[in-house]
Amino acid sequence: MKTPERLGVGFVGSGFNTKFHLRAWQGVRDADVVGIWSPTPGKAEAAGELARSLGVGPARAYGSITEMVADPAIHALWVCGPNHRRVENFREIAGALEEGRGELLGVACEKPLARNVAEAREVVRLAKKARVRHGYLENQVFAPQVETGRALLWARGAGTTGRPYLARAAEEHSGPHEPWFWQGKLQGGGVLNDMMCHSALVVRHLLTKPGEKLSTVKPRRVTGHIASLKWTRPEYVERLSGMMTGVDYGSAPAEDFASLTIEFETDDGHTVLGEATTSWSYVGAGLRLSAELLGPEYSLSWNSLDTGLKLFFSRRVRGKAGEDLVEKQNAEVGLMPVVAEEWAAYGYTAEDRHFVRAFLGHEEPLLTFDDGLDVVKVLMTAYASAEQGKTLRFPPRGLEAFVPKVARGTWKP
């Protein structure tokens, strides 16, 4: 395909994640949102209306992924659909390209790349067979606070006193938006698969010198732990069942807490550590992201709820529940932090801007599907470690065929 001056983008999926990208697109140059496909046409229409209202492109609903691939106005796809449709979506994309229905410059895919290693490897195979550029969408790596802090610490701290040796990351909130996230068989697990994909990559990213590849910091040993701390308590099993159609944590639970320790070996011979925790059982103002990076004579810390803007509402203020102050908002009164332009604060804007430029050939993609596959390998090793109750060397035997008990519906907390 001849490289256009502006990239026409189509979205696969129309849910919460796609809407974050659409809002982020207000800060993206050289690209327009041309189309959206969803298995639920009404949701695709609603997402397209949002895109048009934001002025980010003439987005219209398409009848199929193949129809989007076939439209010459679409040069790249952002795949944001649910995990259990991932391989199916990529097979349709690859099939349309192989049959000559259309051409694409690139395909970007949301985290996690797939539910397990076998599925992730299939996504990589299909993308490479189609000979398109590919980018792994991990917004937290692009968060302004993470990138600015990382650059400064490596330049000033590591540059004079030695490389960092410990990174920490956490993502915590009260639970996902849609029923499929809660179902291990559909999502591929619980909070470890859903959110540790962020934190596991963030710690590795922080420990990697800017300008160098992630492969210079190699995982060697992995320790994982999972637990259900809240949502399998009888009263919360009942509450969750009422909130999410088809979800029964009395018979098919998934973990709502996970911790992970990764021992890395660096190319210059050092052992460094990454620690991460994730939770669907956190009760606070809303979504809390945090990260730390420590070295011989320096440290970095970031907490997304340490905002410069806070609002206070007395008990006399009345209003319906929403998420206008912060994602996964848990309260409507009291002292509340406000995360302004969350899509920018969480890294979506910088991420989308980068991959647009990468697909237009202006720079190399920072993250590819190969990086996404590596993340899935770490996550599956963490599940295996949790099941066996011990630290595992990375990668362990049998990882290619491993499916967590949570995803098989046989895990008993």
KOLLUMKE-531790 format. One record per residue (C-alpha): residue in one letter; y, z, x. Coordinates in steps of 0.2 Angstrom, whole numbers. Layout:
// KOLLUMKE-531790
<site resn="A" y="Y" z="Z" x="X"/>
...
END
This chain:
// KOLLUMKE-531790
<site resn="M" y="0" z="0" x="0"/>
<site resn="K" y="17" z="-4" x="6"/>
<site resn="T" y="27" z="12" x="8"/>
<site resn="P" y="41" z="13" x="-5"/>
<site resn="E" y="58" z="21" x="-2"/>
<site resn="R" y="54" z="34" x="-16"/>
<site resn="L" y="37" z="42" x="-19"/>
<site resn="G" y="31" z="41" x="-37"/>
<site resn="V" y="20" z="56" x="-41"/>
<site resn="G" y="7" z="59" x="-54"/>
<site resn="F" y="1" z="77" x="-59"/>
<site resn="V" y="-18" z="80" x="-63"/>
<site resn="G" y="-16" z="96" x="-74"/>
<site resn="S" y="-2" z="102" x="-85"/>
<site resn="G" y="-4" z="121" x="-84"/>
<site resn="F" y="6" z="136" x="-76"/>
<site resn="N" y="4" z="129" x="-58"/>
<site resn="T" y="10" z="112" x="-62"/>
<site resn="K" y="25" z="119" x="-71"/>
<site resn="F" y="29" z="129" x="-55"/>
<site resn="H" y="29" z="112" x="-45"/>
<site resn="L" y="40" z="104" x="-58"/>
<site resn="R" y="53" z="117" x="-56"/>
<site resn="A" y="51" z="116" x="-37"/>
<site resn="W" y="54" z="97" x="-38"/>
<site resn="Q" y="72" z="100" x="-41"/>
<site resn="G" y="74" z="103" x="-23"/>
<site resn="V" y="63" z="88" x="-18"/>
<site resn="R" y="71" z="72" x="-12"/>
<site resn="D" y="64" z="55" x="-11"/>
<site resn="A" y="51" z="57" x="-25"/>
<site resn="D" y="50" z="57" x="-44"/>
<site resn="V" y="37" z="64" x="-56"/>
<site resn="V" y="31" z="49" x="-65"/>
<site resn="G" y="16" z="55" x="-74"/>
<site resn="I" y="5" z="69" x="-80"/>
<site resn="W" y="-13" z="69" x="-86"/>
<site resn="S" y="-22" z="83" x="-95"/>
<site resn="P" y="-38" z="84" x="-105"/>
<site resn="T" y="-27" z="92" x="-118"/>
<site resn="P" y="-14" z="78" x="-122"/>
<site resn="G" y="-2" z="90" x="-131"/>
<site resn="K" y="0" z="100" x="-115"/>
<site resn="A" y="3" z="84" x="-104"/>
<site resn="E" y="17" z="79" x="-116"/>
<site resn="A" y="25" z="97" x="-115"/>
<site resn="A" y="24" z="96" x="-96"/>
<site resn="G" y="32" z="79" x="-96"/>
<site resn="E" y="46" z="85" x="-107"/>
<site resn="L" y="49" z="99" x="-95"/>
<site resn="A" y="50" z="87" x="-80"/>
<site resn="R" y="62" z="76" x="-90"/>
<site resn="S" y="73" z="91" x="-95"/>
<site resn="L" y="74" z="96" x="-77"/>
<site resn="G" y="79" z="78" x="-71"/>
<site resn="V" y="64" z="77" x="-59"/>
<site resn="G" y="57" z="60" x="-65"/>
<site resn="P" y="53" z="50" x="-81"/>
<site resn="A" y="36" z="59" x="-82"/>
<site resn="R" y="25" z="53" x="-96"/>
<site resn="A" y="8" z="58" x="-102"/>
<site resn="Y" y="-6" z="46" x="-97"/>
<site resn="G" y="-23" z="44" x="-105"/>
<site resn="S" y="-33" z="46" x="-90"/>
<site resn="I" y="-33" z="49" x="-71"/>
<site resn="T" y="-39" z="31" x="-69"/>
<site resn="E" y="-24" z="25" x="-79"/>
<site resn="M" y="-12" z="35" x="-67"/>
<site resn="V" y="-20" z="27" x="-52"/>
<site resn="A" y="-19" z="10" x="-59"/>
<site resn="D" y="0" z="11" x="-62"/>
<site resn="P" y="10" z="3" x="-47"/>
<site resn="A" y="24" z="16" x="-50"/>
<site resn="I" y="12" z="30" x="-45"/>
<site resn="H" y="10" z="31" x="-26"/>
<site resn="A" y="2" z="49" x="-24"/>
<site resn="L" y="-7" z="62" x="-35"/>
<site resn="W" y="-5" z="81" x="-35"/>
<site resn="V" y="-21" z="88" x="-41"/>
<site resn="C" y="-18" z="105" x="-50"/>
<site resn="G" y="-32" z="106" x="-63"/>
<site resn="P" y="-45" z="120" x="-65"/>
<site resn="N" y="-57" z="123" x="-51"/>
<site resn="H" y="-73" z="118" x="-61"/>
<site resn="R" y="-65" z="101" x="-64"/>
<site resn="R" y="-61" z="98" x="-46"/>
<site resn="V" y="-75" z="87" x="-40"/>
<site resn="E" y="-75" z="78" x="-57"/>
<site resn="N" y="-57" z="74" x="-54"/>
<site resn="F" y="-59" z="68" x="-37"/>
<site resn="R" y="-74" z="57" x="-41"/>
<site resn="E" y="-63" z="48" x="-54"/>
<site resn="I" y="-49" z="46" x="-41"/>
<site resn="A" y="-61" z="39" x="-28"/>
<site resn="G" y="-70" z="28" x="-41"/>
<site resn="A" y="-53" z="20" x="-47"/>
<site resn="L" y="-48" z="17" x="-29"/>
<site resn="E" y="-65" z="10" x="-24"/>
<site resn="E" y="-65" z="-2" x="-40"/>
<site resn="G" y="-48" z="-8" x="-35"/>
<site resn="R" y="-39" z="-1" x="-50"/>
<site resn="G" y="-24" z="4" x="-40"/>
<site resn="E" y="-18" z="10" x="-23"/>
<site resn="L" y="-12" z="27" x="-17"/>
<site resn="L" y="-3" z="33" x="-2"/>
<site resn="G" y="-9" z="51" x="-3"/>
<site resn="V" y="-17" z="65" x="-13"/>
<site resn="A" y="-12" z="83" x="-12"/>
<site resn="C" y="-23" z="97" x="-19"/>
<site resn="E" y="-20" z="115" x="-25"/>
<site resn="K" y="-29" z="130" x="-18"/>
<site resn="P" y="-44" z="133" x="-17"/>
<site resn="L" y="-50" z="116" x="-12"/>
<site resn="A" y="-66" z="120" x="-22"/>
<site resn="R" y="-77" z="133" x="-29"/>
<site resn="N" y="-89" z="133" x="-14"/>
<site resn="V" y="-93" z="125" x="3"/>
<site resn="A" y="-104" z="111" x="-5"/>
<site resn="E" y="-90" z="106" x="-17"/>
<site resn="A" y="-76" z="107" x="-4"/>
<site resn="R" y="-86" z="96" x="7"/>
<site resn="E" y="-88" z="83" x="-7"/>
<site resn="V" y="-69" z="83" x="-10"/>
<site resn="V" y="-66" z="80" x="9"/>
<site resn="R" y="-79" z="66" x="9"/>
<site resn="L" y="-72" z="58" x="-7"/>
<site resn="A" y="-54" z="58" x="0"/>
<site resn="K" y="-59" z="51" x="17"/>
<site resn="K" y="-69" z="38" x="9"/>
<site resn="A" y="-54" z="33" x="-1"/>
<site resn="R" y="-44" z="32" x="15"/>
<site resn="V" y="-29" z="41" x="8"/>
<site resn="R" y="-18" z="54" x="17"/>
<site resn="H" y="-22" z="71" x="10"/>
<site resn="G" y="-13" z="87" x="10"/>
<site resn="Y" y="-19" z="105" x="6"/>
<site resn="L" y="-6" z="114" x="-5"/>
<site resn="E" y="-4" z="132" x="1"/>
<site resn="N" y="13" z="137" x="-5"/>
<site resn="Q" y="14" z="154" x="4"/>
<site resn="V" y="13" z="146" x="21"/>
<site resn="F" y="29" z="137" x="17"/>
<site resn="A" y="38" z="153" x="9"/>
<site resn="P" y="55" z="154" x="18"/>
<site resn="Q" y="53" z="172" x="23"/>
<site resn="V" y="36" z="169" x="31"/>
<site resn="E" y="42" z="153" x="40"/>
<site resn="T" y="58" z="160" x="46"/>
<site resn="G" y="51" z="177" x="52"/>
<site resn="R" y="36" z="168" x="60"/>
<site resn="A" y="47" z="156" x="70"/>
<site resn="L" y="59" z="170" x="76"/>
<site resn="L" y="45" z="182" x="81"/>
<site resn="W" y="36" z="169" x="91"/>
<site resn="A" y="52" z="163" x="99"/>
<site resn="R" y="59" z="180" x="104"/>
<site resn="G" y="45" z="193" x="103"/>
<site resn="A" y="30" z="183" x="109"/>
<site resn="G" y="40" z="173" x="120"/>
<site resn="T" y="45" z="188" x="131"/>
<site resn="T" y="31" z="201" x="128"/>
<site resn="G" y="15" z="192" x="123"/>
<site resn="R" y="7" z="184" x="108"/>
<site resn="P" y="5" z="194" x="91"/>
<site resn="Y" y="-12" z="203" x="89"/>
<site resn="L" y="-12" z="208" x="70"/>
<site resn="A" y="-7" z="200" x="54"/>
<site resn="R" y="-9" z="207" x="37"/>
<site resn="A" y="-6" z="199" x="20"/>
<site resn="A" y="-8" z="204" x="2"/>
<site resn="E" y="-6" z="196" x="-16"/>
<site resn="E" y="-7" z="208" x="-31"/>
<site resn="H" y="-4" z="206" x="-49"/>
<site resn="S" y="-11" z="212" x="-66"/>
<site resn="G" y="-22" z="197" x="-69"/>
<site resn="P" y="-22" z="178" x="-72"/>
<site resn="H" y="-15" z="168" x="-86"/>
<site resn="E" y="-29" z="158" x="-93"/>
<site resn="P" y="-47" z="162" x="-98"/>
<site resn="W" y="-56" z="151" x="-85"/>
<site resn="F" y="-48" z="161" x="-70"/>
<site resn="W" y="-58" z="176" x="-76"/>
<site resn="Q" y="-75" z="167" x="-78"/>
<site resn="G" y="-84" z="167" x="-62"/>
<site resn="K" y="-95" z="152" x="-66"/>
<site resn="L" y="-79" z="142" x="-70"/>
<site resn="Q" y="-67" z="148" x="-56"/>
<site resn="G" y="-80" z="151" x="-43"/>
<site resn="G" y="-78" z="170" x="-41"/>
<site resn="G" y="-65" z="183" x="-45"/>
<site resn="V" y="-49" z="188" x="-36"/>
<site resn="L" y="-57" z="184" x="-19"/>
<site resn="N" y="-59" z="166" x="-23"/>
<site resn="D" y="-43" z="165" x="-34"/>
<site resn="M" y="-31" z="173" x="-22"/>
<site resn="M" y="-38" z="177" x="-5"/>
<site resn="C" y="-37" z="159" x="-2"/>
<site resn="H" y="-19" z="162" x="0"/>
<site resn="S" y="-20" z="178" x="11"/>
<site resn="A" y="-34" z="172" x="22"/>
<site resn="L" y="-24" z="157" x="27"/>
<site resn="V" y="-7" z="166" x="29"/>
<site resn="V" y="-14" z="178" x="42"/>
<site resn="R" y="-21" z="164" x="52"/>
<site resn="H" y="-5" z="154" x="51"/>
<site resn="L" y="5" z="169" x="56"/>
<site resn="L" y="-6" z="172" x="72"/>
<site resn="T" y="-5" z="153" x="76"/>
<site resn="K" y="10" z="148" x="88"/>
<site resn="P" y="22" z="136" x="79"/>
<site resn="G" y="18" z="118" x="84"/>
<site resn="E" y="0" z="122" x="87"/>
<site resn="K" y="-15" z="118" x="76"/>
<site resn="L" y="-24" z="132" x="66"/>
<site resn="S" y="-39" z="127" x="77"/>
<site resn="T" y="-32" z="137" x="91"/>
<site resn="V" y="-35" z="153" x="82"/>
<site resn="K" y="-54" z="152" x="77"/>
<site resn="P" y="-63" z="164" x="65"/>
<site resn="R" y="-78" z="173" x="74"/>
<site resn="R" y="-82" z="188" x="63"/>
<site resn="V" y="-79" z="191" x="44"/>
<site resn="T" y="-80" z="207" x="34"/>
<site resn="G" y="-78" z="206" x="15"/>
<site resn="H" y="-78" z="219" x="1"/>
<site resn="I" y="-76" z="216" x="-17"/>
<site resn="A" y="-75" z="229" x="-32"/>
<site resn="S" y="-71" z="230" x="-50"/>
<site resn="L" y="-58" z="244" x="-51"/>
<site resn="K" y="-51" z="242" x="-68"/>
<site resn="W" y="-57" z="227" x="-79"/>
<site resn="T" y="-75" z="234" x="-81"/>
<site resn="R" y="-69" z="250" x="-88"/>
<site resn="P" y="-75" z="250" x="-107"/>
<site resn="E" y="-57" z="251" x="-114"/>
<site resn="Y" y="-52" z="236" x="-103"/>
<site resn="V" y="-67" z="226" x="-106"/>
<site resn="E" y="-62" z="227" x="-124"/>
<site resn="R" y="-44" z="223" x="-121"/>
<site resn="L" y="-48" z="208" x="-109"/>
<site resn="S" y="-60" z="201" x="-122"/>
<site resn="G" y="-46" z="201" x="-135"/>
<site resn="M" y="-33" z="193" x="-123"/>
<site resn="M" y="-44" z="180" x="-116"/>
<site resn="T" y="-56" z="170" x="-127"/>
<site resn="G" y="-74" z="169" x="-120"/>
<site resn="V" y="-72" z="182" x="-107"/>
<site resn="D" y="-84" z="197" x="-108"/>
<site resn="Y" y="-83" z="208" x="-92"/>
<site resn="G" y="-97" z="219" x="-100"/>
<site resn="S" y="-110" z="206" x="-97"/>
<site resn="A" y="-102" z="194" x="-84"/>
<site resn="P" y="-89" z="203" x="-73"/>
<site resn="A" y="-79" z="197" x="-58"/>
<site resn="E" y="-71" z="207" x="-45"/>
<site resn="D" y="-53" z="212" x="-48"/>
<site resn="F" y="-51" z="219" x="-30"/>
<site resn="A" y="-56" z="211" x="-13"/>
<site resn="S" y="-52" z="215" x="5"/>
<site resn="L" y="-55" z="205" x="20"/>
<site resn="T" y="-55" z="207" x="39"/>
<site resn="I" y="-56" z="192" x="51"/>
<site resn="E" y="-58" z="193" x="69"/>
<site resn="F" y="-51" z="178" x="78"/>
<site resn="E" y="-53" z="171" x="95"/>
<site resn="T" y="-38" z="162" x="102"/>
<site resn="D" y="-38" z="147" x="114"/>
<site resn="D" y="-30" z="158" x="127"/>
<site resn="G" y="-44" z="171" x="127"/>
<site resn="H" y="-37" z="184" x="116"/>
<site resn="T" y="-45" z="193" x="101"/>
<site resn="V" y="-33" z="195" x="86"/>
<site resn="L" y="-36" z="202" x="69"/>
<site resn="G" y="-31" z="197" x="51"/>
<site resn="E" y="-32" z="209" x="37"/>
<site resn="A" y="-30" z="204" x="19"/>
<site resn="T" y="-31" z="212" x="1"/>
<site resn="T" y="-30" z="204" x="-16"/>
<site resn="S" y="-30" z="212" x="-33"/>
<site resn="W" y="-30" z="209" x="-52"/>
<site resn="S" y="-29" z="228" x="-55"/>
<site resn="Y" y="-11" z="230" x="-48"/>
<site resn="V" y="1" z="238" x="-60"/>
<site resn="G" y="20" z="236" x="-55"/>
<site resn="A" y="35" z="225" x="-59"/>
<site resn="G" y="24" z="209" x="-57"/>
<site resn="L" y="17" z="198" x="-44"/>
<site resn="R" y="19" z="206" x="-27"/>
<site resn="L" y="17" z="196" x="-11"/>
<site resn="S" y="18" z="204" x="6"/>
<site resn="A" y="14" z="200" x="24"/>
<site resn="E" y="16" z="208" x="41"/>
<site resn="L" y="14" z="202" x="59"/>
<site resn="L" y="13" z="214" x="74"/>
<site resn="G" y="14" z="211" x="92"/>
<site resn="P" y="16" z="221" x="108"/>
<site resn="E" y="35" z="225" x="106"/>
<site resn="Y" y="39" z="218" x="88"/>
<site resn="S" y="34" z="217" x="70"/>
<site resn="L" y="38" z="207" x="54"/>
<site resn="S" y="37" z="213" x="36"/>
<site resn="W" y="40" z="204" x="20"/>
<site resn="N" y="38" z="210" x="2"/>
<site resn="S" y="43" z="198" x="-12"/>
<site resn="L" y="48" z="213" x="-24"/>
<site resn="D" y="61" z="219" x="-11"/>
<site resn="T" y="74" z="208" x="-19"/>
<site resn="G" y="92" z="207" x="-18"/>
<site resn="L" y="94" z="207" x="-37"/>
<site resn="K" y="89" z="221" x="-49"/>
<site resn="L" y="92" z="224" x="-67"/>
<site resn="F" y="91" z="240" x="-77"/>
<site resn="F" y="87" z="240" x="-96"/>
<site resn="S" y="88" z="257" x="-106"/>
<site resn="R" y="75" z="261" x="-119"/>
<site resn="R" y="88" z="255" x="-132"/>
<site resn="V" y="86" z="237" x="-126"/>
<site resn="R" y="73" z="227" x="-136"/>
<site resn="G" y="65" z="211" x="-132"/>
<site resn="K" y="49" z="202" x="-132"/>
<site resn="A" y="37" z="201" x="-117"/>
<site resn="G" y="40" z="187" x="-105"/>
<site resn="E" y="41" z="182" x="-87"/>
<site resn="D" y="59" z="179" x="-85"/>
<site resn="L" y="62" z="192" x="-71"/>
<site resn="V" y="46" z="189" x="-61"/>
<site resn="E" y="29" z="181" x="-62"/>
<site resn="K" y="16" z="192" x="-71"/>
<site resn="Q" y="30" z="203" x="-77"/>
<site resn="N" y="23" z="220" x="-83"/>
<site resn="A" y="38" z="229" x="-91"/>
<site resn="E" y="54" z="225" x="-101"/>
<site resn="V" y="64" z="241" x="-98"/>
<site resn="G" y="69" z="252" x="-83"/>
<site resn="L" y="74" z="246" x="-66"/>
<site resn="M" y="67" z="228" x="-63"/>
<site resn="P" y="67" z="217" x="-48"/>
<site resn="V" y="72" z="199" x="-51"/>
<site resn="V" y="65" z="185" x="-40"/>
<site resn="A" y="77" z="171" x="-42"/>
<site resn="E" y="70" z="154" x="-41"/>
<site resn="E" y="53" z="160" x="-38"/>
<site resn="W" y="46" z="142" x="-35"/>
<site resn="A" y="58" z="142" x="-19"/>
<site resn="A" y="54" z="160" x="-14"/>
<site resn="Y" y="35" z="157" x="-15"/>
<site resn="G" y="36" z="141" x="-5"/>
<site resn="Y" y="33" z="128" x="-18"/>
<site resn="T" y="49" z="119" x="-15"/>
<site resn="A" y="47" z="117" x="4"/>
<site resn="E" y="29" z="113" x="2"/>
<site resn="D" y="32" z="99" x="-10"/>
<site resn="R" y="46" z="92" x="1"/>
<site resn="H" y="35" z="92" x="16"/>
<site resn="F" y="20" z="83" x="8"/>
<site resn="V" y="32" z="70" x="0"/>
<site resn="R" y="38" z="66" x="18"/>
<site resn="A" y="21" z="66" x="25"/>
<site resn="F" y="14" z="54" x="12"/>
<site resn="L" y="30" z="43" x="15"/>
<site resn="G" y="25" z="43" x="34"/>
<site resn="H" y="40" z="53" x="40"/>
<site resn="E" y="29" z="68" x="47"/>
<site resn="E" y="11" z="73" x="49"/>
<site resn="P" y="4" z="84" x="36"/>
<site resn="L" y="4" z="103" x="41"/>
<site resn="L" y="-12" z="106" x="31"/>
<site resn="T" y="-26" z="94" x="26"/>
<site resn="F" y="-41" z="95" x="16"/>
<site resn="D" y="-51" z="100" x="32"/>
<site resn="D" y="-40" z="115" x="32"/>
<site resn="G" y="-44" z="118" x="14"/>
<site resn="L" y="-63" z="117" x="18"/>
<site resn="D" y="-61" z="130" x="32"/>
<site resn="V" y="-53" z="142" x="20"/>
<site resn="V" y="-67" z="140" x="8"/>
<site resn="K" y="-79" z="143" x="22"/>
<site resn="V" y="-70" z="160" x="26"/>
<site resn="L" y="-70" z="165" x="7"/>
<site resn="M" y="-89" z="161" x="5"/>
<site resn="T" y="-93" z="171" x="21"/>
<site resn="A" y="-83" z="185" x="14"/>
<site resn="Y" y="-93" z="185" x="-2"/>
<site resn="A" y="-109" z="185" x="8"/>
<site resn="S" y="-103" z="199" x="19"/>
<site resn="A" y="-99" z="209" x="3"/>
<site resn="E" y="-116" z="206" x="-4"/>
<site resn="Q" y="-125" z="210" x="12"/>
<site resn="G" y="-114" z="225" x="16"/>
<site resn="K" y="-111" z="220" x="34"/>
<site resn="T" y="-100" z="210" x="45"/>
<site resn="L" y="-105" z="192" x="48"/>
<site resn="R" y="-103" z="180" x="62"/>
<site resn="F" y="-94" z="165" x="57"/>
<site resn="P" y="-100" z="153" x="51"/>
<site resn="P" y="-117" z="162" x="45"/>
<site resn="R" y="-133" z="152" x="42"/>
<site resn="G" y="-135" z="145" x="24"/>
<site resn="L" y="-116" z="144" x="21"/>
<site resn="E" y="-117" z="126" x="15"/>
<site resn="A" y="-128" z="131" x="0"/>
<site resn="F" y="-121" z="148" x="-3"/>
<site resn="V" y="-115" z="152" x="-21"/>
<site resn="P" y="-108" z="170" x="-24"/>
<site resn="K" y="-117" z="181" x="-36"/>
<site resn="V" y="-101" z="182" x="-46"/>
<site resn="A" y="-101" z="164" x="-48"/>
<site resn="R" y="-119" z="164" x="-53"/>
<site resn="G" y="-115" z="177" x="-66"/>
<site resn="T" y="-128" z="190" x="-58"/>
<site resn="W" y="-115" z="202" x="-49"/>
<site resn="K" y="-116" z="220" x="-55"/>
<site resn="P" y="-102" z="231" x="-49"/>
END
